[in-house]
Amino acid sequence: MKEFLFDNRADMVERGLIMAAIVVAAVFLWVSIGKKLAAKLGVVDSAVGG
């Protein structure tokens, strides 16, 4: 990863597009995992009586 970021072989547009795709994928995973976790916590909360 360090070579990819600091090497001169890839141009900035290509590098930016790849980094943007990584960020979008990470945000999507974060949101989907967060929703699943929130749903599970809601079930636990209602089971406990909260």
C-alpha distance matrix in Angstrom:
0.0 3.8 5.4 5.0 6.3 8.8 9.9 13.3 13.4 12.5 15.0 14.9 16.6 14.3 11.2 13.6 14.8 11.7 10.9 14.6 14.7 12.3 14.5 17.6 16.8 16.2 19.4 21.3 20.5 21.4 24.7 25.7 25.2 27.0 29.9 30.3 30.3 32.8 35.0 35.1 35.9 38.6 40.2 40.2 41.7 44.4 45.2 45.6 47.8 45.8
3.8 0.0 3.8 5.4 5.2 6.2 8.1 11.8 12.9 12.7 15.0 14.7 17.2 15.5 12.2 14.5 16.6 14.0 12.7 16.5 17.3 15.0 16.7 20.1 19.8 18.8 21.8 24.1 23.4 23.9 27.1 28.5 27.9 29.4 32.4 33.0 32.8 35.1 37.6 37.7 38.2 40.9 42.7 42.5 43.8 46.7 47.5 47.7 49.9 47.8
5.4 3.8 0.0 3.8 5.5 5.4 5.4 9.1 9.7 10.2 13.1 13.8 16.4 14.4 11.7 14.8 16.6 14.1 13.9 17.7 18.3 16.5 18.7 21.8 21.5 21.1 24.1 26.1 25.6 26.5 29.7 30.8 30.5 32.2 35.0 35.6 35.7 38.0 40.3 40.5 41.2 43.9 45.5 45.5 46.9 49.7 50.5 50.9 53.1 51.0
5.0 5.4 3.8 0.0 3.8 5.7 5.6 8.5 8.4 7.6 10.4 10.8 13.0 10.8 8.1 11.3 12.9 10.4 10.5 14.3 14.8 13.5 15.8 18.7 18.6 18.7 21.5 23.4 23.3 24.4 27.2 28.4 28.5 30.2 32.8 33.6 33.9 36.2 38.3 38.8 39.6 42.1 43.8 44.1 45.4 48.1 49.0 49.6 51.6 49.5
6.3 5.2 5.5 3.8 0.0 3.8 5.9 8.6 9.9 8.7 10.2 9.5 12.2 10.9 7.5 9.9 12.4 10.6 9.5 13.2 14.6 13.3 14.7 17.9 18.4 18.1 20.5 22.9 23.0 23.6 26.4 28.0 28.1 29.4 32.2 33.3 33.4 35.3 37.8 38.4 38.9 41.3 43.3 43.5 44.5 47.3 48.5 48.8 50.7 48.4
8.8 6.2 5.4 5.7 3.8 0.0 3.8 6.7 9.1 9.2 10.7 10.5 13.8 13.1 10.1 12.6 15.4 14.0 13.1 16.6 18.3 17.0 18.4 21.6 22.2 21.8 24.1 26.6 26.7 27.2 30.0 31.7 31.7 32.9 35.8 36.9 36.9 38.8 41.3 41.9 42.3 44.7 46.8 46.9 47.8 50.7 51.8 52.1 54.0 51.6
9.9 8.1 5.4 5.6 5.9 3.8 0.0 3.8 5.7 7.0 9.2 10.4 13.6 12.4 10.3 13.5 15.8 14.4 14.5 17.9 19.1 18.4 20.2 23.1 23.5 23.6 26.2 28.2 28.4 29.3 32.1 33.5 33.6 35.2 37.8 38.8 39.0 41.1 43.4 43.9 44.6 47.1 48.9 49.2 50.3 53.0 54.1 54.6 56.5 54.2
13.3 11.8 9.1 8.5 8.6 6.7 3.8 0.0 3.8 5.7 7.1 9.1 12.3 11.6 10.5 13.5 15.8 15.2 15.8 18.8 20.2 20.1 21.9 24.4 25.2 25.7 28.0 29.9 30.5 31.5 34.0 35.5 36.0 37.4 39.9 41.0 41.5 43.4 45.6 46.4 47.2 49.4 51.4 51.8 52.9 55.5 56.7 57.2 59.0 56.7
13.4 12.9 9.7 8.4 9.9 9.1 5.7 3.8 0.0 3.8 6.6 9.6 11.9 10.3 10.1 13.6 15.0 14.2 15.7 18.6 19.3 19.5 21.8 24.0 24.4 25.4 27.8 29.3 29.9 31.4 33.8 34.9 35.5 37.3 39.5 40.5 41.3 43.3 45.3 46.1 47.1 49.3 51.1 51.7 52.9 55.4 56.5 57.3 59.1 56.9
12.5 12.7 10.2 7.6 8.7 9.2 7.0 5.7 3.8 0.0 3.8 6.6 8.4 6.5 6.5 10.0 11.2 10.7 12.3 15.0 15.8 16.3 18.6 20.5 21.2 22.3 24.6 26.0 26.9 28.4 30.5 31.7 32.6 34.3 36.4 37.5 38.4 40.3 42.2 43.2 44.3 46.3 48.1 48.9 50.0 52.4 53.7 54.5 56.2 54.0
15.0 15.0 13.1 10.4 10.2 10.7 9.2 7.1 6.6 3.8 0.0 3.8 5.6 5.6 6.3 8.7 10.3 11.0 12.4 14.3 15.8 16.9 18.5 20.3 21.6 22.9 24.6 26.1 27.5 28.8 30.6 32.1 33.3 34.6 36.6 38.1 39.0 40.6 42.6 43.9 44.8 46.6 48.7 49.6 50.5 52.8 54.3 55.1 56.6 54.2
14.9 14.7 13.8 10.8 9.5 10.5 10.4 9.1 9.6 6.6 3.8 0.0 3.8 5.5 5.0 5.9 8.5 9.9 10.3 11.9 14.1 15.2 16.1 18.0 19.8 20.8 22.1 24.0 25.6 26.5 28.2 30.0 31.3 32.3 34.3 36.0 36.9 38.2 40.4 41.8 42.5 44.2 46.4 47.3 48.0 50.3 52.1 52.8 54.1 51.6
16.6 17.2 16.4 13.0 12.2 13.8 13.6 12.3 11.9 8.4 5.6 3.8 0.0 3.8 5.4 5.0 6.1 8.6 9.8 10.4 12.2 14.2 15.2 16.3 18.3 19.8 20.9 22.3 24.3 25.5 26.8 28.4 30.1 31.2 32.8 34.6 35.8 37.0 38.9 40.6 41.5 42.9 45.1 46.3 47.0 49.1 50.9 51.8 53.0 50.6
14.3 15.5 14.4 10.8 10.9 13.1 12.4 11.6 10.3 6.5 5.6 5.5 3.8 0.0 3.8 5.4 5.2 6.3 8.6 9.9 10.7 12.5 14.3 15.4 16.7 18.5 20.1 21.2 22.8 24.4 25.9 27.2 28.6 30.2 31.8 33.3 34.5 36.1 37.8 39.3 40.4 42.0 44.0 45.1 46.1 48.2 49.7 50.8 52.2 49.9
11.2 12.2 11.7 8.1 7.5 10.1 10.3 10.5 10.1 6.5 6.3 5.0 5.4 3.8 0.0 3.8 5.5 5.3 6.2 8.6 10.0 10.7 12.4 14.3 15.5 16.6 18.4 20.1 21.3 22.5 24.5 25.9 27.0 28.4 30.4 31.9 32.8 34.4 36.4 37.6 38.6 40.4 42.4 43.3 44.2 46.5 48.0 48.9 50.4 48.0
13.6 14.5 14.8 11.3 9.9 12.6 13.5 13.5 13.6 10.0 8.7 5.9 5.0 5.4 3.8 0.0 3.8 5.5 5.1 6.0 8.5 9.8 10.4 12.1 14.2 15.2 16.3 18.2 19.9 20.8 22.4 24.2 25.6 26.6 28.5 30.3 31.2 32.4 34.5 36.1 36.8 38.4 40.7 41.7 42.3 44.6 46.3 47.1 48.4 45.9
14.8 16.6 16.6 12.9 12.4 15.4 15.8 15.8 15.0 11.2 10.3 8.5 6.1 5.2 5.5 3.8 0.0 3.8 5.5 5.0 6.1 8.6 9.9 10.5 12.2 14.2 15.3 16.4 18.3 19.8 21.1 22.5 24.2 25.5 27.0 28.7 30.0 31.3 33.1 34.7 35.8 37.2 39.3 40.5 41.4 43.4 45.1 46.2 47.4 45.1
11.7 14.0 14.1 10.4 10.6 14.0 14.4 15.2 14.2 10.7 11.0 9.9 8.6 6.3 5.3 5.5 3.8 0.0 3.8 5.4 5.1 6.3 8.7 9.9 10.6 12.3 14.3 15.4 16.6 18.3 20.1 21.2 22.5 24.2 25.9 27.2 28.4 30.1 31.8 33.1 34.3 36.1 37.9 39.0 40.1 42.2 43.6 44.7 46.2 44.1
10.9 12.7 13.9 10.5 9.5 13.1 14.5 15.8 15.7 12.3 12.4 10.3 9.8 8.6 6.2 5.1 5.5 3.8 0.0 3.8 5.4 5.1 6.2 8.7 9.9 10.5 12.3 14.3 15.4 16.4 18.4 20.0 21.0 22.3 24.4 25.9 26.7 28.2 30.3 31.6 32.4 34.2 36.3 37.2 38.0 40.4 41.9 42.7 44.2 41.9
14.6 16.5 17.7 14.3 13.2 16.6 17.9 18.8 18.6 15.0 14.3 11.9 10.4 9.9 8.6 6.0 5.0 5.4 3.8 0.0 3.8 5.4 5.1 6.1 8.6 9.8 10.5 12.2 14.2 15.2 16.5 18.3 19.9 20.8 22.5 24.4 25.5 26.6 28.6 30.3 31.1 32.6 34.8 36.0 36.6 38.7 40.5 41.5 42.7 40.3
14.7 17.3 18.3 14.8 14.6 18.3 19.1 20.2 19.3 15.8 15.8 14.1 12.2 10.7 10.0 8.5 6.1 5.1 5.4 3.8 0.0 3.8 5.4 5.1 6.1 8.5 9.9 10.5 12.3 14.1 15.4 16.5 18.2 19.7 21.2 22.7 24.1 25.6 27.2 28.7 30.0 31.5 33.3 34.6 35.7 37.6 39.2 40.4 41.8 39.6
12.3 15.0 16.5 13.5 13.3 17.0 18.4 20.1 19.5 16.3 16.9 15.2 14.2 12.5 10.7 9.8 8.6 6.3 5.1 5.4 3.8 0.0 3.8 5.5 5.2 6.1 8.6 9.9 10.6 12.2 14.3 15.4 16.4 18.0 20.0 21.2 22.2 24.0 25.9 27.0 28.1 30.0 31.8 32.8 33.9 36.1 37.5 38.5 40.1 38.0
14.5 16.7 18.7 15.8 14.7 18.4 20.2 21.9 21.8 18.6 18.5 16.1 15.2 14.3 12.4 10.4 9.9 8.7 6.2 5.1 5.4 3.8 0.0 3.8 5.5 5.1 6.1 8.6 9.9 10.4 12.2 14.2 15.2 16.2 18.3 20.0 20.8 22.1 24.3 25.7 26.4 28.1 30.3 31.2 32.0 34.2 35.9 36.7 38.1 35.7
17.6 20.1 21.8 18.7 17.9 21.6 23.1 24.4 24.0 20.5 20.3 18.0 16.3 15.4 14.3 12.1 10.5 9.9 8.7 6.1 5.1 5.5 3.8 0.0 3.8 5.5 5.2 6.1 8.6 9.8 10.6 12.2 14.2 15.2 16.6 18.5 19.8 20.9 22.7 24.4 25.5 26.8 28.9 30.2 31.0 32.9 34.7 35.9 37.0 34.8
16.8 19.8 21.5 18.6 18.4 22.2 23.5 25.2 24.4 21.2 21.6 19.8 18.3 16.7 15.5 14.2 12.2 10.6 9.9 8.6 6.1 5.2 5.5 3.8 0.0 3.8 5.5 5.1 6.2 8.6 10.0 10.6 12.1 14.0 15.4 16.6 18.1 19.8 21.3 22.7 24.1 25.6 27.4 28.6 29.8 31.7 33.2 34.5 35.9 34.0
16.2 18.8 21.1 18.7 18.1 21.8 23.6 25.7 25.4 22.3 22.9 20.8 19.8 18.5 16.6 15.2 14.2 12.3 10.5 9.8 8.5 6.1 5.1 5.5 3.8 0.0 3.8 5.4 5.2 6.1 8.6 10.0 10.5 12.0 14.2 15.5 16.2 18.0 20.0 21.1 22.0 24.0 25.9 26.7 27.8 30.1 31.5 32.4 34.0 31.9
19.4 21.8 24.1 21.5 20.5 24.1 26.2 28.0 27.8 24.6 24.6 22.1 20.9 20.1 18.4 16.3 15.3 14.3 12.3 10.5 9.9 8.6 6.1 5.2 5.5 3.8 0.0 3.8 5.4 5.0 6.1 8.5 9.9 10.3 12.2 14.3 15.1 16.1 18.3 19.9 20.6 22.1 24.4 25.5 26.1 28.2 30.0 31.0 32.2 29.9
21.3 24.1 26.1 23.4 22.9 26.6 28.2 29.9 29.3 26.0 26.1 24.0 22.3 21.2 20.1 18.2 16.4 15.4 14.3 12.2 10.5 9.9 8.6 6.1 5.1 5.4 3.8 0.0 3.8 5.5 5.3 6.1 8.5 9.8 10.7 12.4 14.1 15.3 16.7 18.5 19.8 21.0 22.9 24.5 25.4 27.1 28.9 30.2 31.4 29.4
20.5 23.4 25.6 23.3 23.0 26.7 28.4 30.5 29.9 26.9 27.5 25.6 24.3 22.8 21.3 19.9 18.3 16.6 15.4 14.2 12.3 10.6 9.9 8.6 6.2 5.2 5.4 3.8 0.0 3.8 5.5 5.2 5.9 8.3 9.9 10.6 12.0 14.0 15.4 16.5 18.0 19.8 21.3 22.5 23.8 25.8 27.1 28.4 30.0 28.2
21.4 23.9 26.5 24.4 23.6 27.2 29.3 31.5 31.4 28.4 28.8 26.5 25.5 24.4 22.5 20.8 19.8 18.3 16.4 15.2 14.1 12.2 10.4 9.8 8.6 6.1 5.0 5.5 3.8 0.0 3.8 5.6 5.3 5.9 8.6 10.1 10.4 11.9 14.2 15.4 16.1 18.0 20.0 20.9 21.8 24.1 25.6 26.4 27.9 25.8
24.7 27.1 29.7 27.2 26.4 30.0 32.1 34.0 33.8 30.5 30.6 28.2 26.8 25.9 24.5 22.4 21.1 20.1 18.4 16.5 15.4 14.3 12.2 10.6 10.0 8.6 6.1 5.3 5.5 3.8 0.0 3.8 5.5 5.0 6.1 8.7 9.8 10.3 12.3 14.3 15.1 16.2 18.5 19.8 20.4 22.3 24.2 25.4 26.4 24.3
25.7 28.5 30.8 28.4 28.0 31.7 33.5 35.5 34.9 31.7 32.1 30.0 28.4 27.2 25.9 24.2 22.5 21.2 20.0 18.3 16.5 15.4 14.2 12.2 10.6 10.0 8.5 6.1 5.2 5.6 3.8 0.0 3.8 5.4 5.2 6.3 8.6 9.9 10.8 12.6 14.3 15.4 17.0 18.7 19.8 21.4 22.9 24.5 25.8 24.1
25.2 27.9 30.5 28.5 28.1 31.7 33.6 36.0 35.5 32.6 33.3 31.3 30.1 28.6 27.0 25.6 24.2 22.5 21.0 19.9 18.2 16.4 15.2 14.2 12.1 10.5 9.9 8.5 5.9 5.3 5.5 3.8 0.0 3.8 5.5 5.2 6.1 8.5 9.9 10.6 12.2 14.1 15.5 16.6 18.1 20.1 21.2 22.5 24.2 22.6
27.0 29.4 32.2 30.2 29.4 32.9 35.2 37.4 37.3 34.3 34.6 32.3 31.2 30.2 28.4 26.6 25.5 24.2 22.3 20.8 19.7 18.0 16.2 15.2 14.0 12.0 10.3 9.8 8.3 5.9 5.0 5.4 3.8 0.0 3.8 5.5 5.1 6.0 8.6 9.9 10.3 12.0 14.3 15.2 15.9 18.1 19.8 20.7 22.1 20.0
29.9 32.4 35.0 32.8 32.2 35.8 37.8 39.9 39.5 36.4 36.6 34.3 32.8 31.8 30.4 28.5 27.0 25.9 24.4 22.5 21.2 20.0 18.3 16.6 15.4 14.2 12.2 10.7 9.9 8.6 6.1 5.2 5.5 3.8 0.0 3.8 5.4 5.0 6.2 8.7 9.8 10.4 12.5 14.3 15.0 16.5 18.4 19.9 20.9 19.0
30.3 33.0 35.6 33.6 33.3 36.9 38.8 41.0 40.5 37.5 38.1 36.0 34.6 33.3 31.9 30.3 28.7 27.2 25.9 24.4 22.7 21.2 20.0 18.5 16.6 15.5 14.3 12.4 10.6 10.1 8.7 6.3 5.2 5.5 3.8 0.0 3.8 5.5 5.1 6.3 8.7 9.8 10.8 12.5 14.2 15.6 16.7 18.5 20.0 18.8
30.3 32.8 35.7 33.9 33.4 36.9 39.0 41.5 41.3 38.4 39.0 36.9 35.8 34.5 32.8 31.2 30.0 28.4 26.7 25.5 24.1 22.2 20.8 19.8 18.1 16.2 15.1 14.1 12.0 10.4 9.8 8.6 6.1 5.1 5.4 3.8 0.0 3.8 5.4 5.1 6.1 8.5 9.9 10.6 12.0 14.2 15.3 16.4 18.2 16.7
32.8 35.1 38.0 36.2 35.3 38.8 41.1 43.4 43.3 40.3 40.6 38.2 37.0 36.1 34.4 32.4 31.3 30.1 28.2 26.6 25.6 24.0 22.1 20.9 19.8 18.0 16.1 15.3 14.0 11.9 10.3 9.9 8.5 6.0 5.0 5.5 3.8 0.0 3.8 5.5 5.1 6.0 8.7 9.8 10.2 12.2 14.1 15.1 16.2 14.3
35.0 37.6 40.3 38.3 37.8 41.3 43.4 45.6 45.3 42.2 42.6 40.4 38.9 37.8 36.4 34.5 33.1 31.8 30.3 28.6 27.2 25.9 24.3 22.7 21.3 20.0 18.3 16.7 15.4 14.2 12.3 10.8 9.9 8.6 6.2 5.1 5.4 3.8 0.0 3.8 5.5 5.0 6.4 8.8 9.8 10.7 12.4 14.3 15.3 14.1
35.1 37.7 40.5 38.8 38.4 41.9 43.9 46.4 46.1 43.2 43.9 41.8 40.6 39.3 37.6 36.1 34.7 33.1 31.6 30.3 28.7 27.0 25.7 24.4 22.7 21.1 19.9 18.5 16.5 15.4 14.3 12.6 10.6 9.9 8.7 6.3 5.1 5.5 3.8 0.0 3.8 5.3 5.1 6.3 8.6 10.0 10.6 12.4 14.3 13.6
35.9 38.2 41.2 39.6 38.9 42.3 44.6 47.2 47.1 44.3 44.8 42.5 41.5 40.4 38.6 36.8 35.8 34.3 32.4 31.1 30.0 28.1 26.4 25.5 24.1 22.0 20.6 19.8 18.0 16.1 15.1 14.3 12.2 10.3 9.8 8.7 6.1 5.1 5.5 3.8 0.0 3.8 5.4 5.0 6.0 8.6 9.7 10.4 12.1 10.8
38.6 40.9 43.9 42.1 41.3 44.7 47.1 49.4 49.3 46.3 46.6 44.2 42.9 42.0 40.4 38.4 37.2 36.1 34.2 32.6 31.5 30.0 28.1 26.8 25.6 24.0 22.1 21.0 19.8 18.0 16.2 15.4 14.1 12.0 10.4 9.8 8.5 6.0 5.0 5.3 3.8 0.0 3.8 5.4 5.0 6.2 8.5 9.8 10.5 9.1
40.2 42.7 45.5 43.8 43.3 46.8 48.9 51.4 51.1 48.1 48.7 46.4 45.1 44.0 42.4 40.7 39.3 37.9 36.3 34.8 33.3 31.8 30.3 28.9 27.4 25.9 24.4 22.9 21.3 20.0 18.5 17.0 15.5 14.3 12.5 10.8 9.9 8.7 6.4 5.1 5.4 3.8 0.0 3.8 5.4 5.3 6.1 8.6 9.9 9.9
40.2 42.5 45.5 44.1 43.5 46.9 49.2 51.8 51.7 48.9 49.6 47.3 46.3 45.1 43.3 41.7 40.5 39.0 37.2 36.0 34.6 32.8 31.2 30.2 28.6 26.7 25.5 24.5 22.5 20.9 19.8 18.7 16.6 15.2 14.3 12.5 10.6 9.8 8.8 6.3 5.0 5.4 3.8 0.0 3.8 5.5 5.0 6.1 8.5 8.7
41.7 43.8 46.9 45.4 44.5 47.8 50.3 52.9 52.9 50.0 50.5 48.0 47.0 46.1 44.2 42.3 41.4 40.1 38.0 36.6 35.7 33.9 32.0 31.0 29.8 27.8 26.1 25.4 23.8 21.8 20.4 19.8 18.1 15.9 15.0 14.2 12.0 10.2 9.8 8.6 6.0 5.0 5.4 3.8 0.0 3.8 5.4 5.2 6.2 5.2
44.4 46.7 49.7 48.1 47.3 50.7 53.0 55.5 55.4 52.4 52.8 50.3 49.1 48.2 46.5 44.6 43.4 42.2 40.4 38.7 37.6 36.1 34.2 32.9 31.7 30.1 28.2 27.1 25.8 24.1 22.3 21.4 20.1 18.1 16.5 15.6 14.2 12.2 10.7 10.0 8.6 6.2 5.3 5.5 3.8 0.0 3.8 5.4 4.9 5.5
45.2 47.5 50.5 49.0 48.5 51.8 54.1 56.7 56.5 53.7 54.3 52.1 50.9 49.7 48.0 46.3 45.1 43.6 41.9 40.5 39.2 37.5 35.9 34.7 33.2 31.5 30.0 28.9 27.1 25.6 24.2 22.9 21.2 19.8 18.4 16.7 15.3 14.1 12.4 10.6 9.7 8.5 6.1 5.0 5.4 3.8 0.0 3.8 5.4 7.6
45.6 47.7 50.9 49.6 48.8 52.1 54.6 57.2 57.3 54.5 55.1 52.8 51.8 50.8 48.9 47.1 46.2 44.7 42.7 41.5 40.4 38.5 36.7 35.9 34.5 32.4 31.0 30.2 28.4 26.4 25.4 24.5 22.5 20.7 19.9 18.5 16.4 15.1 14.3 12.4 10.4 9.8 8.6 6.1 5.2 5.4 3.8 0.0 3.8 5.8
47.8 49.9 53.1 51.6 50.7 54.0 56.5 59.0 59.1 56.2 56.6 54.1 53.0 52.2 50.4 48.4 47.4 46.2 44.2 42.7 41.8 40.1 38.1 37.0 35.9 34.0 32.2 31.4 30.0 27.9 26.4 25.8 24.2 22.1 20.9 20.0 18.2 16.2 15.3 14.3 12.1 10.5 9.9 8.5 6.2 4.9 5.4 3.8 0.0 3.8
45.8 47.8 51.0 49.5 48.4 51.6 54.2 56.7 56.9 54.0 54.2 51.6 50.6 49.9 48.0 45.9 45.1 44.1 41.9 40.3 39.6 38.0 35.7 34.8 34.0 31.9 29.9 29.4 28.2 25.8 24.3 24.1 22.6 20.0 19.0 18.8 16.7 14.3 14.1 13.6 10.8 9.1 9.9 8.7 5.2 5.5 7.6 5.8 3.8 0.0
